[in-house]
Amino acid sequence: MRDYNHYVYILTNKHRNVLYTGVTNDLRRRLYEHRYIERNSFCKKYNCYYLVYYEWFRNIDEAISREKQIKGWIRKKKEALIEQCNPKWEFLNDQADHW
């Protein structure tokens, strides 16, 4: 199996009270899809467009496993993960333009 770039990411809404966890091989494209393409999705319903956390993986199986792990966590544990790398919960979407 070939290795590629994969990302596990967490999005939130403007008020930072909803969290969405996903996995993708193109984070910039996926952020665009969440915001402008998808019509009847969780992210569209709750306006979860703001990237607050991401991890990079070379192997898709590891990325999917990590996504499932994070999705199984309670919110408090997800918040602690975000705050390790992004203590102010800044929106990181602009950083995706540099990948």
SEFIZA-3560 file (N, C-alpha, C; in Angstrom, 3 decimals):
REM SEFIZA-3560
<numar><xx>0.845</xx><yy>-1.180</yy><zz>0.000</zz><atom>N</atom></numar>
<numar><xx>0.000</xx><yy>0.000</yy><zz>0.000</zz><atom>CA</atom></numar>
<numar><xx>0.891</xx><yy>1.245</yy><zz>0.000</zz><atom>C</atom></numar>
<numar><xx>0.557</xx><yy>2.203</yy><zz>-0.863</zz><atom>N</atom></numar>
<numar><xx>1.310</xx><yy>3.451</yy><zz>-0.909</zz><atom>CA</atom></numar>
<numar><xx>0.851</xx><yy>4.380</yy><zz>0.203</zz><atom>C</atom></numar>
<numar><xx>1.760</xx><yy>5.181</yy><zz>0.661</zz><atom>N</atom></numar>
<numar><xx>1.450</xx><yy>6.160</yy><zz>1.694</zz><atom>CA</atom></numar>
<numar><xx>1.239</xx><yy>7.533</yy><zz>1.066</zz><atom>C</atom></numar>
<numar><xx>0.380</xx><yy>8.298</yy><zz>1.666</zz><atom>N</atom></numar>
<numar><xx>0.054</xx><yy>9.638</yy><zz>1.203</zz><atom>CA</atom></numar>
<numar><xx>-0.055</xx><yy>10.562</yy><zz>2.404</zz><atom>C</atom></numar>
<numar><xx>-0.521</xx><yy>11.760</yy><zz>2.165</zz><atom>N</atom></numar>
<numar><xx>-0.815</xx><yy>12.695</yy><zz>3.242</zz><atom>CA</atom></numar>
<numar><xx>-2.275</xx><yy>12.564</yy><zz>3.626</zz><atom>C</atom></numar>
<numar><xx>-2.522</xx><yy>12.383</yy><zz>4.897</zz><atom>N</atom></numar>
<numar><xx>-3.885</xx><yy>12.286</yy><zz>5.424</zz><atom>CA</atom></numar>
<numar><xx>-3.967</xx><yy>13.143</yy><zz>6.680</zz><atom>C</atom></numar>
<numar><xx>-5.149</xx><yy>13.679</yy><zz>6.903</zz><atom>N</atom></numar>
<numar><xx>-5.360</xx><yy>14.555</yy><zz>8.048</zz><atom>CA</atom></numar>
<numar><xx>-6.598</xx><yy>14.134</yy><zz>8.818</zz><atom>C</atom></numar>
<numar><xx>-6.475</xx><yy>14.130</yy><zz>10.138</zz><atom>N</atom></numar>
<numar><xx>-7.626</xx><yy>14.059</yy><zz>11.031</zz><atom>CA</atom></numar>
<numar><xx>-7.804</xx><yy>15.485</yy><zz>11.525</zz><atom>C</atom></numar>
<numar><xx>-9.023</xx><yy>15.966</yy><zz>11.496</zz><atom>N</atom></numar>
<numar><xx>-9.248</xx><yy>17.374</yy><zz>11.812</zz><atom>CA</atom></numar>
<numar><xx>-10.491</xx><yy>17.547</yy><zz>12.674</zz><atom>C</atom></numar>
<numar><xx>-10.527</xx><yy>18.659</yy><zz>13.381</zz><atom>N</atom></numar>
<numar><xx>-11.697</xx><yy>19.027</yy><zz>14.178</zz><atom>CA</atom></numar>
<numar><xx>-12.132</xx><yy>20.421</yy><zz>13.745</zz><atom>C</atom></numar>
<numar><xx>-13.415</xx><yy>20.537</yy><zz>13.442</zz><atom>N</atom></numar>
<numar><xx>-14.023</xx><yy>21.811</yy><zz>13.085</zz><atom>CA</atom></numar>
<numar><xx>-14.970</xx><yy>22.234</yy><zz>14.189</zz><atom>C</atom></numar>
<numar><xx>-15.227</xx><yy>23.524</yy><zz>14.249</zz><atom>N</atom></numar>
<numar><xx>-16.197</xx><yy>24.055</yy><zz>15.193</zz><atom>CA</atom></numar>
<numar><xx>-16.993</xx><yy>25.162</yy><zz>14.501</zz><atom>C</atom></numar>
<numar><xx>-17.962</xx><yy>25.688</yy><zz>15.207</zz><atom>N</atom></numar>
<numar><xx>-18.739</xx><yy>26.809</yy><zz>14.675</zz><atom>CA</atom></numar>
<numar><xx>-18.186</xx><yy>28.118</yy><zz>15.245</zz><atom>C</atom></numar>
<numar><xx>-18.789</xx><yy>29.233</yy><zz>14.861</zz><atom>N</atom></numar>
<numar><xx>-18.306</xx><yy>30.549</yy><zz>15.272</zz><atom>CA</atom></numar>
<numar><xx>-18.252</xx><yy>30.701</yy><zz>16.792</zz><atom>C</atom></numar>
<numar><xx>-19.204</xx><yy>30.102</yy><zz>17.495</zz><atom>N</atom></numar>
<numar><xx>-19.273</xx><yy>30.225</yy><zz>18.949</zz><atom>CA</atom></numar>
<numar><xx>-18.488</xx><yy>29.135</yy><zz>19.685</zz><atom>C</atom></numar>
<numar><xx>-17.898</xx><yy>28.232</yy><zz>18.921</zz><atom>N</atom></numar>
<numar><xx>-17.056</xx><yy>27.154</yy><zz>19.459</zz><atom>CA</atom></numar>
<numar><xx>-17.833</xx><yy>26.204</yy><zz>20.379</zz><atom>C</atom></numar>
<numar><xx>-19.121</xx><yy>26.021</yy><zz>20.139</zz><atom>N</atom></numar>
<numar><xx>-19.903</xx><yy>25.126</yy><zz>21.005</zz><atom>CA</atom></numar>
<numar><xx>-20.321</xx><yy>23.828</yy><zz>20.330</zz><atom>C</atom></numar>
<numar><xx>-19.886</xx><yy>23.599</yy><zz>19.084</zz><atom>N</atom></numar>
<numar><xx>-20.141</xx><yy>22.348</yy><zz>18.376</zz><atom>CA</atom></numar>
<numar><xx>-18.810</xx><yy>21.866</yy><zz>17.822</zz><atom>C</atom></numar>
<numar><xx>-18.566</xx><yy>20.552</yy><zz>17.893</zz><atom>N</atom></numar>
<numar><xx>-17.335</xx><yy>19.978</yy><zz>17.347</zz><atom>CA</atom></numar>
<numar><xx>-17.663</xx><yy>18.903</yy><zz>16.322</zz><atom>C</atom></numar>
<numar><xx>-16.882</xx><yy>18.874</yy><zz>15.249</zz><atom>N</atom></numar>
<numar><xx>-17.007</xx><yy>17.857</yy><zz>14.217</zz><atom>CA</atom></numar>
<numar><xx>-15.617</xx><yy>17.310</yy><zz>13.940</zz><atom>C</atom></numar>
<numar><xx>-15.473</xx><yy>15.995</yy><zz>13.920</zz><atom>N</atom></numar>
<numar><xx>-14.192</xx><yy>15.346</yy><zz>13.642</zz><atom>CA</atom></numar>
<numar><xx>-14.286</xx><yy>14.609</yy><zz>12.315</zz><atom>C</atom></numar>
<numar><xx>-13.267</xx><yy>14.761</yy><zz>11.474</zz><atom>N</atom></numar>
<numar><xx>-13.256</xx><yy>14.090</yy><zz>10.176</zz><atom>CA</atom></numar>
<numar><xx>-11.860</xx><yy>13.677</yy><zz>9.776</zz><atom>C</atom></numar>
<numar><xx>-11.785</xx><yy>13.003</yy><zz>8.619</zz><atom>N</atom></numar>
<numar><xx>-10.504</xx><yy>12.564</yy><zz>8.049</zz><atom>CA</atom></numar>
<numar><xx>-10.545</xx><yy>12.855</yy><zz>6.550</zz><atom>C</atom></numar>
<numar><xx>-9.385</xx><yy>13.228</yy><zz>5.998</zz><atom>N</atom></numar>
<numar><xx>-9.312</xx><yy>13.543</yy><zz>4.573</zz><atom>CA</atom></numar>
<numar><xx>-7.882</xx><yy>13.404</yy><zz>4.083</zz><atom>C</atom></numar>
<numar><xx>-7.727</xx><yy>13.317</yy><zz>2.767</zz><atom>N</atom></numar>
<numar><xx>-6.382</xx><yy>13.324</yy><zz>2.179</zz><atom>CA</atom></numar>
<numar><xx>-6.029</xx><yy>14.693</yy><zz>1.601</zz><atom>C</atom></numar>
<numar><xx>-6.969</xx><yy>15.632</yy><zz>1.663</zz><atom>N</atom></numar>
<numar><xx>-6.729</xx><yy>16.991</yy><zz>1.167</zz><atom>CA</atom></numar>
<numar><xx>-7.510</xx><yy>17.953</yy><zz>2.061</zz><atom>C</atom></numar>
<numar><xx>-6.857</xx><yy>18.482</yy><zz>3.049</zz><atom>N</atom></numar>
<numar><xx>-7.539</xx><yy>19.289</yy><zz>4.062</zz><atom>CA</atom></numar>
<numar><xx>-8.099</xx><yy>20.581</yy><zz>3.474</zz><atom>C</atom></numar>
<numar><xx>-7.360</xx><yy>21.241</yy><zz>2.633</zz><atom>N</atom></numar>
<numar><xx>-7.836</xx><yy>22.493</yy><zz>2.032</zz><atom>CA</atom></numar>
<numar><xx>-9.123</xx><yy>22.251</yy><zz>1.231</zz><atom>C</atom></numar>
<numar><xx>-9.120</xx><yy>21.213</yy><zz>0.402</zz><atom>N</atom></numar>
<numar><xx>-10.305</xx><yy>20.881</yy><zz>-0.385</zz><atom>CA</atom></numar>
<numar><xx>-11.480</xx><yy>20.524</yy><zz>0.506</zz><atom>C</atom></numar>
<numar><xx>-11.219</xx><yy>19.748</yy><zz>1.548</zz><atom>N</atom></numar>
<numar><xx>-12.300</xx><yy>19.299</yy><zz>2.434</zz><atom>CA</atom></numar>
<numar><xx>-12.922</xx><yy>20.474</yy><zz>3.188</zz><atom>C</atom></numar>
<numar><xx>-12.104</xx><yy>21.412</yy><zz>3.635</zz><atom>N</atom></numar>
<numar><xx>-12.648</xx><yy>22.599</yy><zz>4.295</zz><atom>CA</atom></numar>
<numar><xx>-13.564</xx><yy>23.366</yy><zz>3.345</zz><atom>C</atom></numar>
<numar><xx>-13.156</xx><yy>23.471</yy><zz>2.104</zz><atom>N</atom></numar>
<numar><xx>-13.983</xx><yy>24.143</yy><zz>1.094</zz><atom>CA</atom></numar>
<numar><xx>-15.303</xx><yy>23.397</yy><zz>0.905</zz><atom>C</atom></numar>
<numar><xx>-15.242</xx><yy>22.076</yy><zz>0.809</zz><atom>N</atom></numar>
<numar><xx>-16.454</xx><yy>21.277</yy><zz>0.622</zz><atom>CA</atom></numar>
<numar><xx>-17.420</xx><yy>21.440</yy><zz>1.787</zz><atom>C</atom></numar>
<numar><xx>-16.897</xx><yy>21.402</yy><zz>2.995</zz><atom>N</atom></numar>
<numar><xx>-17.765</xx><yy>21.574</yy><zz>4.167</zz><atom>CA</atom></numar>
<numar><xx>-18.499</xx><yy>22.909</yy><zz>4.107</zz><atom>C</atom></numar>
<numar><xx>-17.820</xx><yy>23.923</yy><zz>3.672</zz><atom>N</atom></numar>
<numar><xx>-18.410</xx><yy>25.261</yy><zz>3.702</zz><atom>CA</atom></numar>
<numar><xx>-19.305</xx><yy>25.576</yy><zz>2.504</zz><atom>C</atom></numar>
<numar><xx>-18.893</xx><yy>25.139</yy><zz>1.311</zz><atom>N</atom></numar>
<numar><xx>-19.577</xx><yy>25.612</yy><zz>0.113</zz><atom>CA</atom></numar>
<numar><xx>-20.299</xx><yy>24.541</yy><zz>-0.713</zz><atom>C</atom></numar>
<numar><xx>-19.951</xx><yy>23.291</yy><zz>-0.560</zz><atom>N</atom></numar>
<numar><xx>-20.498</xx><yy>22.258</yy><zz>-1.437</zz><atom>CA</atom></numar>
<numar><xx>-21.621</xx><yy>21.460</yy><zz>-0.781</zz><atom>C</atom></numar>
<numar><xx>-21.361</xx><yy>20.955</yy><zz>0.401</zz><atom>N</atom></numar>
<numar><xx>-22.334</xx><yy>20.081</yy><zz>1.056</zz><atom>CA</atom></numar>
<numar><xx>-23.598</xx><yy>20.846</yy><zz>1.418</zz><atom>C</atom></numar>
<numar><xx>-24.723</xx><yy>20.211</yy><zz>1.209</zz><atom>N</atom></numar>
<numar><xx>-26.000</xx><yy>20.878</yy><zz>1.445</zz><atom>CA</atom></numar>
<numar><xx>-26.703</xx><yy>20.380</yy><zz>2.711</zz><atom>C</atom></numar>
<numar><xx>-26.792</xx><yy>19.087</yy><zz>2.900</zz><atom>N</atom></numar>
<numar><xx>-27.543</xx><yy>18.513</yy><zz>4.028</zz><atom>CA</atom></numar>
<numar><xx>-26.609</xx><yy>17.726</yy><zz>4.938</zz><atom>C</atom></numar>
<numar><xx>-25.608</xx><yy>18.402</yy><zz>5.450</zz><atom>N</atom></numar>
<numar><xx>-24.626</xx><yy>17.720</yy><zz>6.294</zz><atom>CA</atom></numar>
<numar><xx>-24.641</xx><yy>18.294</yy><zz>7.707</zz><atom>C</atom></numar>
<numar><xx>-24.012</xx><yy>17.586</yy><zz>8.616</zz><atom>N</atom></numar>
<numar><xx>-23.861</xx><yy>18.051</yy><zz>9.997</zz><atom>CA</atom></numar>
<numar><xx>-23.180</xx><yy>19.418</yy><zz>10.025</zz><atom>C</atom></numar>
<numar><xx>-22.106</xx><yy>19.551</yy><zz>9.273</zz><atom>N</atom></numar>
<numar><xx>-21.363</xx><yy>20.816</yy><zz>9.284</zz><atom>CA</atom></numar>
<numar><xx>-22.204</xx><yy>21.970</yy><zz>8.773</zz><atom>C</atom></numar>
<numar><xx>-22.977</xx><yy>21.735</yy><zz>7.734</zz><atom>N</atom></numar>
<numar><xx>-23.833</xx><yy>22.793</yy><zz>7.204</zz><atom>CA</atom></numar>
<numar><xx>-24.918</xx><yy>23.158</yy><zz>8.215</zz><atom>C</atom></numar>
<numar><xx>-25.522</xx><yy>22.140</yy><zz>8.822</zz><atom>N</atom></numar>
<numar><xx>-26.591</xx><yy>22.371</yy><zz>9.785</zz><atom>CA</atom></numar>
<numar><xx>-26.126</xx><yy>23.203</yy><zz>10.976</zz><atom>C</atom></numar>
<numar><xx>-24.912</xx><yy>22.916</yy><zz>11.465</zz><atom>N</atom></numar>
<numar><xx>-24.406</xx><yy>23.586</yy><zz>12.666</zz><atom>CA</atom></numar>
<numar><xx>-23.321</xx><yy>24.617</yy><zz>12.376</zz><atom>C</atom></numar>
<numar><xx>-23.127</xx><yy>24.942</yy><zz>11.104</zz><atom>N</atom></numar>
<numar><xx>-22.137</xx><yy>25.947</yy><zz>10.696</zz><atom>CA</atom></numar>
<numar><xx>-20.734</xx><yy>25.645</yy><zz>11.211</zz><atom>C</atom></numar>
<numar><xx>-20.335</xx><yy>24.399</yy><zz>11.121</zz><atom>N</atom></numar>
<numar><xx>-18.997</xx><yy>23.967</yy><zz>11.542</zz><atom>CA</atom></numar>
<numar><xx>-18.037</xx><yy>24.092</yy><zz>10.362</zz><atom>C</atom></numar>
<numar><xx>-17.421</xx><yy>25.241</yy><zz>10.238</zz><atom>N</atom></numar>
<numar><xx>-16.515</xx><yy>25.510</yy><zz>9.135</zz><atom>CA</atom></numar>
<numar><xx>-15.121</xx><yy>25.873</yy><zz>9.603</zz><atom>C</atom></numar>
<numar><xx>-14.929</xx><yy>26.025</yy><zz>10.886</zz><atom>N</atom></numar>
<numar><xx>-13.702</xx><yy>26.601</yy><zz>11.414</zz><atom>CA</atom></numar>
<numar><xx>-12.768</xx><yy>25.523</yy><zz>11.960</zz><atom>C</atom></numar>
<numar><xx>-11.615</xx><yy>25.424</yy><zz>11.355</zz><atom>N</atom></numar>
<numar><xx>-10.610</xx><yy>24.437</yy><zz>11.735</zz><atom>CA</atom></numar>
<numar><xx>-9.919</xx><yy>24.877</yy><zz>13.022</zz><atom>C</atom></numar>
<numar><xx>-9.962</xx><yy>24.023</yy><zz>14.040</zz><atom>N</atom></numar>
<numar><xx>-9.281</xx><yy>24.336</yy><zz>15.304</zz><atom>CA</atom></numar>
<numar><xx>-8.204</xx><yy>23.322</yy><zz>15.660</zz><atom>C</atom></numar>
<numar><xx>-8.173</xx><yy>22.193</yy><zz>14.922</zz><atom>N</atom></numar>
<numar><xx>-7.188</xx><yy>21.155</yy><zz>15.242</zz><atom>CA</atom></numar>
<numar><xx>-7.002</xx><yy>20.253</yy><zz>14.028</zz><atom>C</atom></numar>
<numar><xx>-5.765</xx><yy>19.798</yy><zz>13.824</zz><atom>N</atom></numar>
<numar><xx>-5.525</xx><yy>18.779</yy><zz>12.807</zz><atom>CA</atom></numar>
<numar><xx>-4.262</xx><yy>17.998</yy><zz>13.164</zz><atom>C</atom></numar>
<numar><xx>-4.205</xx><yy>16.782</yy><zz>12.666</zz><atom>N</atom></numar>
<numar><xx>-3.030</xx><yy>15.914</yy><zz>12.780</zz><atom>CA</atom></numar>
<numar><xx>-2.726</xx><yy>15.371</yy><zz>11.391</zz><atom>C</atom></numar>
<numar><xx>-1.455</xx><yy>15.195</yy><zz>11.080</zz><atom>N</atom></numar>
<numar><xx>-1.027</xx><yy>14.647</yy><zz>9.801</zz><atom>CA</atom></numar>
<numar><xx>-0.625</xx><yy>13.193</yy><zz>9.965</zz><atom>C</atom></numar>
<numar><xx>-1.013</xx><yy>12.371</yy><zz>8.990</zz><atom>N</atom></numar>
<numar><xx>-0.650</xx><yy>10.955</yy><zz>8.957</zz><atom>CA</atom></numar>
<numar><xx>-0.194</xx><yy>10.598</yy><zz>7.558</zz><atom>C</atom></numar>
<numar><xx>0.741</xx><yy>9.701</yy><zz>7.470</zz><atom>N</atom></numar>
<numar><xx>1.171</xx><yy>9.185</yy><zz>6.175</zz><atom>CA</atom></numar>
<numar><xx>0.270</xx><yy>8.028</yy><zz>5.753</zz><atom>C</atom></numar>
<numar><xx>-0.209</xx><yy>7.266</yy><zz>6.700</zz><atom>N</atom></numar>
<numar><xx>-0.961</xx><yy>6.045</yy><zz>6.417</zz><atom>CA</atom></numar>
<numar><xx>-2.446</xx><yy>6.255</yy><zz>6.692</zz><atom>C</atom></numar>
<numar><xx>-3.293</xx><yy>5.907</yy><zz>5.723</zz><atom>N</atom></numar>
<numar><xx>-4.738</xx><yy>6.131</yy><zz>5.859</zz><atom>CA</atom></numar>
<numar><xx>-5.339</xx><yy>5.295</yy><zz>6.981</zz><atom>C</atom></numar>
<numar><xx>-4.867</xx><yy>4.088</yy><zz>7.166</zz><atom>N</atom></numar>
<numar><xx>-5.425</xx><yy>3.249</yy><zz>8.231</zz><atom>CA</atom></numar>
<numar><xx>-5.186</xx><yy>3.859</yy><zz>9.602</zz><atom>C</atom></numar>
<numar><xx>-4.016</xx><yy>4.438</yy><zz>9.802</zz><atom>N</atom></numar>
<numar><xx>-3.721</xx><yy>5.109</yy><zz>11.071</zz><atom>CA</atom></numar>
<numar><xx>-4.605</xx><yy>6.341</yy><zz>11.244</zz><atom>C</atom></numar>
<numar><xx>-4.818</xx><yy>7.072</yy><zz>10.165</zz><atom>N</atom></numar>
<numar><xx>-5.666</xx><yy>8.272</yy><zz>10.237</zz><atom>CA</atom></numar>
<numar><xx>-7.110</xx><yy>7.899</yy><zz>10.577</zz><atom>C</atom></numar>
<numar><xx>-7.628</xx><yy>6.880</yy><zz>9.934</zz><atom>N</atom></numar>
<numar><xx>-9.009</xx><yy>6.450</yy><zz>10.201</zz><atom>CA</atom></numar>
<numar><xx>-9.141</xx><yy>5.955</yy><zz>11.630</zz><atom>C</atom></numar>
<numar><xx>-8.152</xx><yy>5.213</yy><zz>12.091</zz><atom>N</atom></numar>
<numar><xx>-8.174</xx><yy>4.724</yy><zz>13.471</zz><atom>CA</atom></numar>
<numar><xx>-8.180</xx><yy>5.881</yy><zz>14.468</zz><atom>C</atom></numar>
<numar><xx>-7.373</xx><yy>6.889</yy><zz>14.199</zz><atom>N</atom></numar>
<numar><xx>-7.316</xx><yy>8.061</yy><zz>15.086</zz><atom>CA</atom></numar>
<numar><xx>-8.634</xx><yy>8.837</yy><zz>15.051</zz><atom>C</atom></numar>
<numar><xx>-9.211</xx><yy>8.995</yy><zz>13.867</zz><atom>N</atom></numar>
<numar><xx>-10.501</xx><yy>9.679</yy><zz>13.759</zz><atom>CA</atom></numar>
<numar><xx>-11.555</xx><yy>8.964</yy><zz>14.610</zz><atom>C</atom></numar>
<numar><xx>-11.624</xx><yy>7.659</yy><zz>14.503</zz><atom>N</atom></numar>
<numar><xx>-12.591</xx><yy>6.884</yy><zz>15.295</zz><atom>CA</atom></numar>
<numar><xx>-12.332</xx><yy>7.043</yy><zz>16.782</zz><atom>C</atom></numar>
<numar><xx>-11.056</xx><yy>7.037</yy><zz>17.163</zz><atom>N</atom></numar>
<numar><xx>-10.704</xx><yy>7.213</yy><zz>18.573</zz><atom>CA</atom></numar>
<numar><xx>-11.220</xx><yy>8.550</yy><zz>19.092</zz><atom>C</atom></numar>
<numar><xx>-10.925</xx><yy>9.617</yy><zz>18.373</zz><atom>N</atom></numar>
<numar><xx>-11.345</xx><yy>10.959</yy><zz>18.808</zz><atom>CA</atom></numar>
<numar><xx>-12.859</xx><yy>11.073</yy><zz>18.822</zz><atom>C</atom></numar>
<numar><xx>-13.522</xx><yy>10.528</yy><zz>17.817</zz><atom>N</atom></numar>
<numar><xx>-14.989</xx><yy>10.587</yy><zz>17.773</zz><atom>CA</atom></numar>
<numar><xx>-15.619</xx><yy>9.899</yy><zz>18.989</zz><atom>C</atom></numar>
<numar><xx>-14.928</xx><yy>8.939</yy><zz>19.563</zz><atom>N</atom></numar>
<numar><xx>-15.439</xx><yy>8.219</yy><zz>20.722</zz><atom>CA</atom></numar>
<numar><xx>-15.236</xx><yy>8.940</yy><zz>22.043</zz><atom>C</atom></numar>
<numar><xx>-14.477</xx><yy>10.006</yy><zz>22.026</zz><atom>N</atom></numar>
<numar><xx>-14.177</xx><yy>10.741</yy><zz>23.249</zz><atom>CA</atom></numar>
<numar><xx>-15.331</xx><yy>11.651</yy><zz>23.659</zz><atom>C</atom></numar>
<numar><xx>-15.372</xx><yy>11.944</yy><zz>24.949</zz><atom>N</atom></numar>
<numar><xx>-16.306</xx><yy>12.964</yy><zz>25.433</zz><atom>CA</atom></numar>
<numar><xx>-15.752</xx><yy>14.338</yy><zz>25.042</zz><atom>C</atom></numar>
<numar><xx>-16.606</xx><yy>15.318</yy><zz>25.049</zz><atom>N</atom></numar>
<numar><xx>-16.208</xx><yy>16.665</yy><zz>24.615</zz><atom>CA</atom></numar>
<numar><xx>-15.018</xx><yy>17.207</yy><zz>25.400</zz><atom>C</atom></numar>
<numar><xx>-15.005</xx><yy>16.993</yy><zz>26.703</zz><atom>N</atom></numar>
<numar><xx>-13.936</xx><yy>17.535</yy><zz>27.549</zz><atom>CA</atom></numar>
<numar><xx>-12.560</xx><yy>17.024</yy><zz>27.089</zz><atom>C</atom></numar>
<numar><xx>-12.485</xx><yy>15.779</yy><zz>26.693</zz><atom>N</atom></numar>
<numar><xx>-11.215</xx><yy>15.223</yy><zz>26.221</zz><atom>CA</atom></numar>
<numar><xx>-10.831</xx><yy>15.813</yy><zz>24.864</zz><atom>C</atom></numar>
<numar><xx>-11.805</xx><yy>16.050</yy><zz>24.002</zz><atom>N</atom></numar>
<numar><xx>-11.537</xx><yy>16.703</yy><zz>22.717</zz><atom>CA</atom></numar>
<numar><xx>-11.048</xx><yy>18.133</yy><zz>22.944</zz><atom>C</atom></numar>
<numar><xx>-11.659</xx><yy>18.823</yy><zz>23.875</zz><atom>N</atom></numar>
<numar><xx>-11.227</xx><yy>20.186</yy><zz>24.189</zz><atom>CA</atom></numar>
<numar><xx>-9.779</xx><yy>20.202</yy><zz>24.669</zz><atom>C</atom></numar>
<numar><xx>-9.415</xx><yy>19.247</yy><zz>25.503</zz><atom>N</atom></numar>
<numar><xx>-8.037</xx><yy>19.170</yy><zz>26.006</zz><atom>CA</atom></numar>
<numar><xx>-7.060</xx><yy>18.927</yy><zz>24.848</zz><atom>C</atom></numar>
<numar><xx>-7.437</xx><yy>18.092</yy><zz>23.896</zz><atom>N</atom></numar>
<numar><xx>-6.595</xx><yy>17.832</yy><zz>22.735</zz><atom>CA</atom></numar>
<numar><xx>-6.393</xx><yy>19.111</yy><zz>21.926</zz><atom>C</atom></numar>
<numar><xx>-7.466</xx><yy>19.813</yy><zz>21.661</zz><atom>N</atom></numar>
<numar><xx>-7.384</xx><yy>21.068</yy><zz>20.911</zz><atom>CA</atom></numar>
<numar><xx>-6.488</xx><yy>22.064</yy><zz>21.639</zz><atom>C</atom></numar>
<numar><xx>-6.671</xx><yy>22.184</yy><zz>22.943</zz><atom>N</atom></numar>
<numar><xx>-5.947</xx><yy>23.192</yy><zz>23.724</zz><atom>CA</atom></numar>
<numar><xx>-4.457</xx><yy>22.902</yy><zz>23.858</zz><atom>C</atom></numar>
<numar><xx>-4.050</xx><yy>21.653</yy><zz>23.639</zz><atom>N</atom></numar>
<numar><xx>-2.618</xx><yy>21.340</yy><zz>23.650</zz><atom>CA</atom></numar>
<numar><xx>-1.881</xx><yy>22.083</yy><zz>22.541</zz><atom>C</atom></numar>
<numar><xx>-2.507</xx><yy>22.178</yy><zz>21.365</zz><atom>N</atom></numar>
<numar><xx>-1.870</xx><yy>22.808</yy><zz>20.208</zz><atom>CA</atom></numar>
<numar><xx>-2.426</xx><yy>24.183</yy><zz>19.889</zz><atom>C</atom></numar>
<numar><xx>-3.627</xx><yy>24.440</yy><zz>20.344</zz><atom>N</atom></numar>
<numar><xx>-4.321</xx><yy>25.678</yy><zz>19.981</zz><atom>CA</atom></numar>
<numar><xx>-5.074</xx><yy>26.200</yy><zz>21.205</zz><atom>C</atom></numar>
<numar><xx>-4.351</xx><yy>26.680</yy><zz>22.217</zz><atom>N</atom></numar>
<numar><xx>-4.988</xx><yy>27.047</yy><zz>23.487</zz><atom>CA</atom></numar>
<numar><xx>-6.036</xx><yy>28.150</yy><zz>23.382</zz><atom>C</atom></numar>
<numar><xx>-5.939</xx><yy>29.002</yy><zz>22.375</zz><atom>N</atom></numar>
<numar><xx>-6.916</xx><yy>30.088</yy><zz>22.220</zz><atom>CA</atom></numar>
<numar><xx>-8.055</xx><yy>29.721</yy><zz>21.267</zz><atom>C</atom></numar>
<numar><xx>-8.034</xx><yy>28.484</yy><zz>20.772</zz><atom>N</atom></numar>
<numar><xx>-9.050</xx><yy>28.027</yy><zz>19.821</zz><atom>CA</atom></numar>
<numar><xx>-9.124</xx><yy>28.964</yy><zz>18.614</zz><atom>C</atom></numar>
<numar><xx>-7.975</xx><yy>29.357</yy><zz>18.122</zz><atom>N</atom></numar>
<numar><xx>-7.931</xx><yy>30.196</yy><zz>16.934</zz><atom>CA</atom></numar>
<numar><xx>-8.382</xx><yy>29.382</yy><zz>15.724</zz><atom>C</atom></numar>
<numar><xx>-8.993</xx><yy>30.052</yy><zz>14.755</zz><atom>N</atom></numar>
<numar><xx>-9.421</xx><yy>29.386</yy><zz>13.536</zz><atom>CA</atom></numar>
<numar><xx>-8.216</xx><yy>29.274</yy><zz>12.610</zz><atom>C</atom></numar>
<numar><xx>-7.886</xx><yy>28.059</yy><zz>12.230</zz><atom>N</atom></numar>
<numar><xx>-6.662</xx><yy>27.771</yy><zz>11.489</zz><atom>CA</atom></numar>
<numar><xx>-6.887</xx><yy>27.651</yy><zz>9.987</zz><atom>C</atom></numar>
<numar><xx>-8.051</xx><yy>27.984</yy><zz>9.501</zz><atom>N</atom></numar>
<numar><xx>-8.385</xx><yy>27.802</yy><zz>8.090</zz><atom>CA</atom></numar>
<numar><xx>-7.369</xx><yy>28.462</yy><zz>7.160</zz><atom>C</atom></numar>
<numar><xx>-6.898</xx><yy>29.638</yy><zz>7.504</zz><atom>N</atom></numar>
<numar><xx>-5.945</xx><yy>30.338</yy><zz>6.631</zz><atom>CA</atom></numar>
<numar><xx>-4.639</xx><yy>29.579</yy><zz>6.495</zz><atom>C</atom></numar>
<numar><xx>-4.270</xx><yy>28.809</yy><zz>7.491</zz><atom>N</atom></numar>
<numar><xx>-3.056</xx><yy>28.011</yy><zz>7.407</zz><atom>CA</atom></numar>
<numar><xx>-3.170</xx><yy>26.947</yy><zz>6.323</zz><atom>C</atom></numar>
<numar><xx>-4.376</xx><yy>26.471</yy><zz>6.080</zz><atom>N</atom></numar>
<numar><xx>-4.582</xx><yy>25.423</yy><zz>5.078</zz><atom>CA</atom></numar>
<numar><xx>-4.203</xx><yy>25.902</yy><zz>3.682</zz><atom>C</atom></numar>
<numar><xx>-4.228</xx><yy>27.196</yy><zz>3.456</zz><atom>N</atom></numar>
<numar><xx>-3.852</xx><yy>27.733</yy><zz>2.147</zz><atom>CA</atom></numar>
<numar><xx>-2.371</xx><yy>27.558</yy><zz>1.857</zz><atom>C</atom></numar>
<numar><xx>-1.575</xx><yy>27.262</yy><zz>2.867</zz><atom>N</atom></numar>
<numar><xx>-0.138</xx><yy>27.113</yy><zz>2.696</zz><atom>CA</atom></numar>
<numar><xx>0.298</xx><yy>25.656</yy><zz>2.569</zz><atom>C</atom></numar>
<numar><xx>-0.654</xx><yy>24.727</yy><zz>2.578</zz><atom>N</atom></numar>
<numar><xx>-0.283</xx><yy>23.305</yy><zz>2.470</zz><atom>CA</atom></numar>
<numar><xx>-0.246</xx><yy>22.876</yy><zz>1.039</zz><atom>C</atom></numar>
//
